[in-house]
Amino acid sequence: MTKMKRRLAAPDIRKLRADKTIDLHGKTSMDAFNTVIALIKSSSSDGCGAIKFITGVGDPKRGTGVIRREFPLWLEHPSIAHLIKSFTYSSGVYLLKIRK
């Protein structure tokens, strides 16, 4: 099993370049999960180097932010974990580096 690196407190990753960007706002947790899995698989086969996933930060008092909280767990899914080199989170955005 390959290990992926998780980096915290990155510089403003919203300004960093990525080959693909997808906004997960407004999706249910299950729809977002399926989108993430499919996009990582297709990006890996396309030779994509980096993907930004916009989750937002959520508000625990209102019960929002589920996707942001679950996202790192999704990256451990057996169908994609080996495709991810590293990931970083900052200000409602995850940046994933894809293995080539």
TIDREN-418741 format. One record per residue: chain; x, z, y of N, C-alpha, C in turn; residue in three letters. Coordinates in steps of 0.1 Angstrom, whole numbers. Layout:
BEGIN
REC   kette     n.X     n.Z     n.Y    ca.X    ca.Z    ca.Y     c.X     c.Z     c.Y   rest
REC       A       X       Z       Y       X       Z       Y       X       Z       Y    ala
...
% end
This chain:
BEGIN
REC   kette     n.X     n.Z     n.Y    ca.X    ca.Z    ca.Y     c.X     c.Z     c.Y   rest
REC       A       8       0     -12       0       0       0       9       0      12    met
REC       A       6      -9      22      14      -9      34       9       0      44    thr
REC       A      18       6      52      14      15      62      13       7      75    lys
REC       A       3      11      83       2       5      96       5      16     106    met
REC       A      10      12     118      14      21     128       3      23     138    lys
REC       A       0      35     142     -10      38     152      -3      43     164    arg
REC       A      -5      37     175       1      41     188     -10      47     197    arg
REC       A      -7      58     203     -16      64     213     -11      63     227    leu
REC       A     -20      65     236     -16      65     250      -8      53     255    ala
REC       A     -13      42     251      -6      29     255      -8      26     269    ala
REC       A       1      18     275      -2      14     289     -16       7     288    pro
REC       A     -21       3     300     -34      -3     300     -35     -15     292    asp
REC       A     -40     -14     280     -39     -25     270     -50     -36     274    ile
REC       A     -59     -32     283     -68     -43     288     -61     -54     294    arg
REC       A     -49     -51     299     -42     -62     307     -32     -69     297    lys
REC       A     -30     -64     285     -21     -71     276     -28     -83     270    leu
REC       A     -20     -93     266     -25    -106     260     -29    -104     246    arg
REC       A     -39    -110     242     -43    -111     228     -48    -125     225    ala
REC       A     -46    -129     212     -51    -143     209     -66    -144     209    asp
REC       A     -73    -133     205     -87    -132     205     -92    -119     210    lys
REC       A    -104    -119     217    -110    -107     222    -125    -107     218    thr
REC       A    -130     -96     213    -144     -95     210    -150     -82     216    ile
REC       A    -161     -83     221    -168     -71     227    -179     -66     217    asp
REC       A    -177     -54     212    -186     -48     202    -198     -40     208    leu
REC       A    -198     -40     222    -210     -33     228    -223     -39     224    his
REC       A    -233     -31     222    -246     -35     218    -248     -38     203    gly
REC       A    -238     -37     195    -239     -40     181    -242     -26     174    lys
REC       A    -249     -27     163    -251     -15     155    -237     -13     148    thr
REC       A    -235      -1     143    -223       3     136    -220      -7     124    ser
REC       A    -231     -10     117    -229     -19     105    -226     -33     109    met
REC       A    -233     -38     120    -230     -52     125    -215     -52     130    asp
REC       A    -211     -42     138    -198     -41     143    -187     -41     132    ala
REC       A    -190     -33     121    -181     -32     110    -179     -46     104    phe
REC       A    -190     -53     101    -190     -66      95    -182     -76     103    asn
REC       A    -184     -75     116    -177     -84     126    -162     -82     126    thr
REC       A    -159     -69     126    -144     -65     126    -138     -70     113    val
REC       A    -144     -68     101    -138     -72      89    -136     -87      89    ile
REC       A    -147     -94      92    -146    -109      92    -136    -115     102    ala
REC       A    -135    -109     114    -126    -114     124    -112    -112     120    leu
REC       A    -109    -100     114     -95     -97     110     -91    -107      99    ile
REC       A    -100    -109      89     -96    -118      78     -94    -132      83    lys
REC       A    -103    -137      91    -101    -151      96     -89    -152     105    ser
REC       A     -87    -142     114     -75    -142     123     -62    -142     115    ser
REC       A     -62    -135     104     -50    -135      96     -47    -149      90    ser
REC       A     -57    -155      85     -55    -168      79     -52    -179      90    ser
REC       A     -57    -176     102     -54    -186     113     -40    -184     119    asp
REC       A     -33    -173     115     -20    -171     121     -21    -164     135    gly
REC       A     -32    -157     137     -34    -150     150     -25    -138     150    cys
REC       A     -19    -135     162      -9    -124     163     -16    -111     167    gly
REC       A     -26    -112     176     -32     -99     182     -47    -102     185    ala
REC       A     -55     -91     183     -69     -91     186     -72     -79     194    ile
REC       A     -80     -81     205     -86     -70     212    -100     -68     208    lys
REC       A    -104     -55     205    -118     -51     202    -122     -42     213    phe
REC       A    -132     -46     220    -138     -37     231    -149     -29     225    ile
REC       A    -147     -16     225    -157      -6     219    -163       2     230    thr
REC       A    -157       3     241    -161      13     251    -157      27     247    gly
REC       A    -160      36     256    -156      50     253    -167      59     248    val
REC       A    -179      55     252    -191      63     247    -192      76     255    gly
REC       A    -203      83     252    -206      96     258    -212     104     247    asp
REC       A    -204     114     242    -209     123     231    -222     130     234    pro
REC       A    -224     133     247    -236     141     251    -249     132     248    lys
REC       A    -247     119     249    -258     110     247    -258     104     233    arg
REC       A    -248     108     225    -247     103     211    -242      89     210    gly
REC       A    -235      84     221    -229      71     220    -214      72     217    thr
REC       A    -208      61     214    -193      61     211    -191      60     196    gly
REC       A    -201      58     188    -200      58     174    -189      47     169    val
REC       A    -190      35     175    -181      24     171    -166      28     174    ile
REC       A    -164      34     186    -151      38     190    -145      48     180    arg
REC       A    -154      58     176    -149      68     166    -147      63     152    arg
REC       A    -155      54     148    -154      49     134    -144      38     132    glu
REC       A    -140      31     143    -131      19     143    -118      22     135    phe
REC       A    -111      33     138     -98      35     130    -101      36     115    pro
REC       A    -112      42     111    -115      43      97    -118      30      91    leu
REC       A    -124      21      98    -126       7      93    -113       0      90    trp
REC       A    -103       3      98     -90      -4      96     -84      -1      83    leu
REC       A     -88      10      76     -83      14      63     -90       8      52    glu
REC       A    -100       0      55    -108      -7      44     -98     -15      36    his
REC       A     -99     -15      22     -90     -22      13     -89     -37      15    pro
REC       A    -100     -43      21    -100     -57      22     -91     -62      34    ser
REC       A     -88     -53      44     -81     -57      56     -68     -48      59    ile
REC       A     -67     -36      53     -56     -27      57     -43     -34      56    ala
REC       A     -40     -42      46     -28     -48      44     -25     -59      54    his
REC       A     -35     -64      62     -33     -74      72     -30     -69      85    leu
REC       A     -31     -56      87     -28     -50     101     -15     -44     101    ile
REC       A      -7     -48     112       6     -43     114       6     -30     122    lys
REC       A      -2     -30     132      -3     -18     140     -16     -19     149    ser
REC       A     -20      -7     155     -31      -8     164     -29       3     175    phe
REC       A     -34       0     187     -33       9     198     -47      10     204    thr
REC       A     -50      22     210     -63      24     217     -60      29     231    tyr
REC       A     -68      24     240     -67      29     254     -80      25     262    ser
REC       A     -86      34     268     -97      31     277    -108      22     271    ser
REC       A    -112      25     259    -123      17     253    -119       4     247    gly
REC       A    -106       2     245    -102     -11     239     -91      -8     228    val
REC       A     -93     -14     216     -83     -14     206     -76     -27     206    tyr
REC       A     -63     -26     205     -54     -38     203     -48     -38     189    leu
REC       A     -51     -48     181     -45     -48     168     -35     -59     167    leu
REC       A     -24     -56     161     -13     -66     158     -15     -70     143    lys
REC       A     -16     -83     141     -19     -88     127      -6     -92     120    ile
REC       A      -5     -89     108       7     -93     100       7    -108      98    arg
REC       A      19    -114      99      20    -128      96      26    -131      83    lys
% end
